[in-house]
Amino acid sequence: MKASSFTKKYLSNVPFAEEAKHHLSVIDQNFDADFSTSGRGYFSYEDQEKIQEQACRLLKEKLAEQATPILGDVLREAWAEVVADFHRQEFWGFQVQKYKSKKPLTEEQKTFRELGTYIGVLIGSMLILKTAFFYFGMHASSNPTDENIVSFVVTLILFLSILGVFLWRKTRR
């Protein structure tokens, strides 16, 4: 589970004392270990988000009974109760998967992968196919035998088909 922004995302409106802010960073760092399956499997990314939300809700309920600002010891004890409840209640009913689910791609990663297809087509068409196209074209024009003309036409058809497949894939999105 990725919980680097857990406390900022869910606990920003709770008044904490200065000493408790250190404990918040420890909670962020140890969230994955606190809410692990202890080697039994993995949670889906949707379930991980729901676990964070439920942990936050329970922690807020426990802290609502305390005087503000929340002290570090109070925060630590309340957090320990939430973590213990998670394990006592068999992961709050969340299903454990045998395999780790694929991490959803960020927009930057999607853009980078999209750029990779364009670079592949650029290299394939400009360097490889155009070199073959010019080579066979020069041979077919200087020595117009059937073999040279066929190799030139096959290269031209290959070039146009690769370009057509690329355009067809990009227009389907």
Secondary structure by P-SEA (a helix, b strand, c coil): cccccccccccccccccccaaaaaaaaaaaccccccccccccccaaaaaaaaaaaaaaaaaaaccccccccaaaaaaaaaaaaaaaaaaccccbbbbcccccccccaaaaaaaaaaaaaaaaaaccccaaaaaaaaaaaaaacccaaaaaaaaaaaaaaaaaaaaaaaaaaac
